[in-house]
C-alpha cells in the first residue's frame, strides 16, 4: 500500500461525514415571521470610565414568542452600545425590558465570552435591576448609564 492510498480512505470518510453533517446548513429555519425592531442605544460608564466589551442584555418583562432571539449588545471602547436582536444594530422588539449587565472577557482560544464578572454579579439579575426601558415605535436613547464595581 503506497502512501497516497493509505490516506485516501480516511480522507474520503472524513469528507463524507462533513458532508452529511452539513446537510441543511444554510437552510432557513422555519422560525416564523420576524417582528419589527426599533433602535436602542446608550453608553455605559463604570467607576467613571467607559468599559470595553461589557455585555448589555434586555430582559423582556412581557410574554414573548419563543422564536424571538435575545436582544443584547456589547460596549465599544468608549462604552457605547447599540442593541441587536435579529441582525447587527437592528434594535429590540416593542415592549418593556429590564437591563442586565456582565463585564467579562473574550477567551481568545474558544472565542466565547465569560470569565469572572468584573461587576461582581451585582447587575446580572433582571429581578434586581432598577434600569428599565420601554421600546416603542421610535429610537430609544438611554443616555449614560453609570455602574460601579464597588
C-alpha positions as CSV (number, residue, x, y, z in Angstrom):
1,X,0.0,0.0,0.0
2,X,1.6,3.3,-1.0
3,X,1.4,6.5,1.0
4,X,-1.3,8.2,-1.1
5,X,-3.8,5.3,-0.9
6,X,-3.2,4.8,2.8
7,X,-4.5,8.3,3.5
8,X,-7.2,8.4,0.8
9,X,-9.8,6.2,2.6
10,X,-9.7,8.2,5.9
11,X,-9.8,11.5,4.0
12,X,-12.8,10.3,1.9
13,X,-14.6,9.1,5.1
14,X,-13.9,12.4,6.8
15,X,-15.3,14.3,3.8
16,X,-18.4,12.1,3.8
17,X,-19.1,12.8,7.5
18,X,-18.6,16.5,7.0
19,X,-20.9,16.5,4.0
20,X,-23.6,14.6,6.0
21,X,-23.3,16.9,9.0
22,X,-23.7,20.0,6.7
23,X,-26.9,18.8,5.1
24,X,-29.3,21.6,5.8
25,X,-26.5,24.1,6.6
26,X,-27.5,27.4,5.3
27,X,-31.2,26.5,5.0
28,X,-33.6,29.0,6.6
29,X,-35.2,27.7,9.7
30,X,-39.0,28.0,9.9
31,X,-38.9,30.4,12.9
32,X,-42.0,32.3,11.8
33,X,-42.3,35.9,10.9
34,X,-39.8,38.5,12.1
35,X,-41.2,41.1,14.4
36,X,-40.4,44.8,13.9
37,X,-37.5,46.2,15.9
38,X,-36.5,49.7,16.9
39,X,-33.1,51.2,17.7
40,X,-31.9,51.2,21.3
41,X,-28.6,52.9,22.1
42,X,-26.7,54.2,25.1
43,X,-23.4,54.4,26.9
44,X,-22.1,52.7,30.0
45,X,-19.6,54.2,32.5
46,X,-18.2,52.0,35.2
47,X,-16.4,53.8,38.1
48,X,-16.1,56.9,35.9
49,X,-14.6,55.1,32.9
50,X,-16.0,53.5,29.8
51,X,-15.7,49.7,29.9
52,X,-14.6,47.9,26.7
53,X,-16.8,44.8,25.9
54,X,-19.3,44.9,28.7
55,X,-22.4,42.8,27.9
56,X,-25.8,44.6,27.9
57,X,-28.9,42.4,27.9
58,X,-32.6,43.4,27.6
59,X,-34.7,41.0,29.7
60,X,-38.3,41.1,28.4
61,X,-40.9,42.0,31.1
62,X,-43.7,40.7,28.8
63,X,-44.8,37.4,27.3
64,X,-42.5,37.0,24.2
65,X,-42.8,34.5,21.4
66,X,-40.3,31.7,21.7
67,X,-38.9,32.4,18.3
68,X,-37.7,35.9,19.1
69,X,-34.0,35.8,19.9
70,X,-32.5,37.7,22.8
71,X,-31.9,41.4,22.4
72,X,-28.3,42.3,23.6
73,X,-25.2,44.4,22.9
74,X,-21.6,44.8,23.8
75,X,-20.0,48.2,24.6
76,X,-17.2,49.5,22.4
77,X,-14.0,51.2,23.7
78,X,-16.0,54.3,24.5
79,X,-18.6,52.4,26.5
80,X,-21.3,53.0,23.7
81,X,-23.6,50.3,22.6
82,X,-26.3,49.5,20.0
83,X,-28.8,46.7,20.7
84,X,-29.2,43.9,18.3
85,X,-31.9,41.2,18.0
86,X,-32.1,39.7,14.5
87,X,-29.1,41.4,12.9
88,X,-26.4,43.8,14.0
89,X,-27.7,47.1,15.3
90,X,-31.4,46.5,14.5
91,X,-32.7,47.2,18.0
92,X,-35.3,45.4,20.0
93,X,-39.0,44.5,19.5
94,X,-41.5,46.7,21.2
95,X,-42.1,46.1,24.9
96,X,-40.9,46.7,28.4
97,X,-37.4,45.4,29.4
98,X,-35.1,45.4,32.4
99,X,-31.4,45.8,31.6
100,X,-28.8,43.4,33.0
101,X,-25.0,43.8,32.7
102,X,-22.0,41.5,32.8
103,X,-18.4,42.6,32.4
104,X,-16.3,39.5,31.4
105,X,-13.8,38.9,28.7
106,X,-13.4,37.1,25.4
107,X,-11.5,33.8,25.6
108,X,-9.1,34.1,22.6
109,X,-8.9,30.3,22.2
110,X,-12.6,29.5,22.2
111,X,-14.0,32.8,21.1
112,X,-16.5,32.7,24.0
113,X,-17.4,35.5,26.3
114,X,-17.3,34.8,30.1
115,X,-14.9,34.6,32.9
116,X,-15.2,36.4,36.2
117,X,-17.7,39.3,36.2
118,X,-15.8,42.5,37.0
119,X,-19.1,43.9,38.2
120,X,-19.2,41.1,40.8
121,X,-22.7,39.9,39.7
122,X,-24.5,42.9,41.1
123,X,-26.2,43.7,37.7
124,X,-26.8,40.2,36.5
125,X,-30.4,39.5,37.6
126,X,-33.4,41.1,35.9
127,X,-35.4,40.8,39.2
128,X,-32.9,43.1,40.9
129,X,-32.4,45.6,38.0
130,X,-33.5,49.2,38.5
131,X,-32.8,50.1,34.9
132,X,-35.8,49.7,32.7
133,X,-36.6,50.7,29.2
134,X,-39.8,50.7,27.1
135,X,-39.2,50.2,23.4
136,X,-42.0,51.5,21.1
137,X,-42.1,52.7,17.5
138,X,-39.1,55.2,17.7
139,X,-35.4,55.2,18.6
140,X,-34.6,54.9,22.3
141,X,-31.5,56.6,23.6
142,X,-30.8,55.5,27.1
143,X,-28.1,58.2,27.6
144,X,-25.3,57.4,30.0
145,X,-25.8,54.6,32.5
146,X,-23.4,54.7,35.4
147,X,-22.4,51.4,37.1
148,X,-20.0,50.6,39.8
149,X,-17.7,47.7,40.8
150,X,-17.8,48.8,44.5
